[in-house]
């Protein structure tokens, strides 16, 4: 399968503009007393929160420990990520980026050699003929490859390399055409992918 990918453009993410007009300065003066009152209530809230922590801290600690245990289980066991009747994709948690997404290992049944021993994001998009996956080239910087695993012939196709984003959304536009939106934090990159020799419909 020889697929095509076209860059469709980029959109800047909105940035707040600081308006330093006279009106905004006047508003700042008016709201000053409310800020003081808010500070008093916030201080009282901290006192109540401290009291709550002493009463129920044990339960929260147990919840935290349970979450840690679940993560350890995910790191030590293979779980089904998805399947389409012809191929099963399993995942095993490696770790997660601090304040960011998890990254995983993947294996398939039937086995596809080139899929294993790589790092992937926990993003995927399922079609009638296979799966789009997000392969990571690094865990330090956002540098990813869009790949397609063909469940008909068990081939892997690298569609786009070195995408500077791990935050992806994909839409099926029918007829084997897909739209991929990649958010870099500063802008959104748009791509159109055409899967050749197959009509890939979402399931």
C-alpha positions in Angstrom: 0.0 0.0 0.0 1.5 3.3 -1.1 -0.3 6.0 0.8 -0.2 9.8 0.2 0.0 12.5 2.8 -0.6 16.2 2.1 0.1 19.1 4.4 -3.1 21.2 4.5 -1.9 24.1 6.6 -1.4 25.4 10.1 -3.5 27.4 12.5 -2.0 29.5 15.3 -3.5 28.7 18.7 -5.2 31.8 20.3 -3.1 34.0 22.6 -4.6 36.2 25.2 -3.8 39.9 24.6 -3.2 42.1 27.7 -5.3 45.2 27.3 -3.7 48.0 29.3 -6.4 50.6 28.6 -7.5 53.2 31.1 -10.8 51.3 31.6 -9.0 48.1 32.6 -6.8 50.0 35.1 -9.9 51.5 36.6 -11.5 48.1 36.9 -8.3 46.9 38.7 -8.8 49.6 41.3 -12.4 48.7 41.8 -11.8 45.0 42.2 -9.0 45.5 44.8 -11.3 45.2 47.9 -12.8 42.0 46.4 -9.4 40.5 46.1 -8.7 41.2 49.8 -12.0 39.6 50.8 -11.2 36.6 48.5 -7.8 36.3 50.3 -9.5 36.1 53.7 -11.9 33.3 52.5 -9.0 31.5 50.8 -7.1 31.6 54.1 -10.1 30.1 55.9 -10.4 27.5 53.2 -6.8 26.4 53.8 -7.5 26.0 57.5 -10.5 23.8 56.8 -8.6 21.8 54.2 -5.8 21.2 56.7 -8.4 19.9 59.2 -10.0 17.7 56.5 -6.5 16.3 55.7 -6.0 15.2 59.2 -9.4 13.5 59.4 -9.4 11.8 56.0 -5.7 11.8 54.9 -5.5 8.1 55.5 -8.3 7.3 52.9 -6.6 9.6 50.4 -3.3 7.9 51.0 -4.9 4.5 50.4 -6.5 5.8 47.2 -3.1 7.0 46.0 -1.5 3.7 46.8 -4.2 1.9 44.9 -3.5 4.1 41.8 0.2 3.3 42.1 -0.6 -0.4 42.3 -2.8 -0.2 39.2 0.0 1.5 37.3 2.5 -1.2 38.3 0.1 -3.9 37.1 -0.2 -2.0 33.8 3.6 -2.0 33.5 3.9 -5.7 34.1 1.1 -7.1 32.0 -0.1 -7.0 28.4 -3.6 -5.7 27.8 -5.7 -5.4 24.6 -5.4 -2.0 23.1 -7.8 -2.8 20.1 -8.7 -5.4 17.6 -10.6 -5.7 14.3 -11.2 -9.4 13.9 -8.0 -10.0 11.9 -5.4 -8.6 14.2 -5.2 -7.9 18.0 -3.0 -5.1 19.3 -1.7 -5.5 22.8 -0.2 -2.7 24.9 2.1 -2.6 28.0 2.6 0.7 29.9 6.2 2.0 30.0 5.7 5.3 31.8 4.3 8.7 31.3 5.6 12.2 30.5 5.3 14.4 33.6 2.0 16.3 33.1 1.8 14.7 29.7 0.7 11.5 27.9 1.6 7.9 28.6 3.9 5.9 26.3 3.6 2.2 25.7 5.1 -0.9 24.1 3.0 -2.7 21.5 2.8 -6.3 20.2 0.4 -7.9 17.8 -1.3 -11.2 17.2 -0.4 -12.5 14.5 3.1 -11.3 15.3 4.5 -8.4 13.3 8.3 -8.2 13.9 8.8 -4.5 13.1 6.1 -3.4 15.6 7.8 -4.6 18.7 10.8 -3.0 20.5 9.6 0.5 19.7 7.9 3.2 21.8 4.4 4.4 21.0 1.9 6.9 22.3 -1.4 5.6 23.6 -3.1 7.1 20.6 -4.5 4.9 17.8 -7.1 5.1 15.1 -8.9 2.0 13.9 -10.0 1.3 10.3 -11.5 -1.6 8.5 -8.1 -2.6 7.1 -5.8 -1.8 10.0 -4.7 0.8 12.5 -2.9 4.1 12.5 -0.4 4.3 15.4 1.8 7.0 16.8 5.4 5.9 17.0 7.7 8.0 19.3 11.3 8.8 18.2 12.1 10.4 21.6 10.7 10.7 25.1 12.4 14.0 25.6 11.0 16.0 22.7 7.8 15.7 20.7 9.0 13.9 17.6 6.7 11.2 16.3 5.9 9.1 13.2 2.5 8.3 11.8 2.5 4.6 10.8 -0.2 2.4 9.4 -0.5 -1.3 10.4 -2.3 -3.2 7.6 -4.2 -6.1 9.1 -4.9 -7.6 5.6 -1.2 -8.3 4.7 0.5 -7.5 8.1 2.7 -4.8 6.5 3.7 -1.6 8.2 3.9 1.7 6.4 5.5 4.8 7.7 3.3 7.6 6.4 4.9 10.7 8.0 8.0 11.1 10.0 9.1 13.6 12.6 5.8 15.2 13.5 6.5 17.8 16.3 3.4 16.8 18.4 2.0 13.9 20.5 -1.5 15.5 20.7 -3.4 14.0 17.7 -6.9 13.9 16.5 -8.0 12.0 13.3 -11.2 12.1 11.3 -12.5 9.7 8.7 -13.5 11.6 5.5 -14.6 8.4 3.8 -13.2 6.8 0.6 -9.9 6.0 2.3 -9.2 9.7 3.1 -8.4 10.8 6.6 -7.7 14.1 8.3 -5.0 14.3 11.0 -4.8 17.4 13.3 -1.6 17.7 15.4 -1.5 20.2 18.2 2.1 21.4 19.0 1.0 23.7 21.8 1.7 26.8 19.6 -0.2 25.8 16.5 -2.2 23.1 14.9 -0.9 21.2 11.9 -3.3 19.7 9.5 -2.6 16.7 7.2 -4.7 14.7 4.7 -3.9 11.1 4.3 -5.1 8.9 1.4 -4.8 5.2 1.8 -4.3 3.6 -1.6 -5.7 0.3 -2.8 -8.1 0.1 0.1 -11.3 1.8 1.2 -10.6 2.2 5.0 -13.7 2.8 6.9 -13.8 3.3 10.7 -15.4 0.6 12.7 
